[in-house]
């Protein structure tokens, strides 16, 4: 079955630590990939997206993600997290008209 | 440009009742998708409408239904509510072709 998997349910880091959140998908063929963030009490916002071209994409607030086609992965990274990055992060895959999300990873950054 | 608007923001209903949620997409967006968000389950896809036609449907029971109007506004209906239907219901709009989704703030439904 087609699915999007996020490996970590809850990640706790100290400020200035590096972050990597895993995302794997099982769709074949051409996909569009997204990371969304949901800050406490706010609506989902787009962090970054990959449609084609350079597999290393940069988004807002210092986030980046790398698309590795052979691994069906689109991991999110940030070299140094801040307390304000505390949020829930969702990976999403769009195939045609179908956009599916992972279960989300809750990130808690301790000051 | 106004964002995606969902009404109401909060609802409390009793088991067995039915509920209708509304979503107004961004002007010019013709695709509206609905998701159910619950802790630990992430966003579960309900259905997607484009130009008043349902194009995709997730794995939810028939109690969950929707429709889209000619102005692209969409409604979602849940009949015979169950306690497990308590969740945040999110609506997202896109232009319809392989683009990012813009989300509303959601409607938090509590079934008691």
Interface residues (C-beta under 8 A of the other chain):
Chain A: X6 X9 X32 X34 X36 X42 X43 X44 X45 X46 X49 X51 X90 X92 X94 X96 X97 X98 X99 X100 X101 X102 X103 X104
Chain B: X31 X33 X35 X40 X41 X42 X43 X45 X48 X50 X55 X56 X90 X92 X94 X96 X97 X98 X100 X101 X102 X103 X104 X105 X106
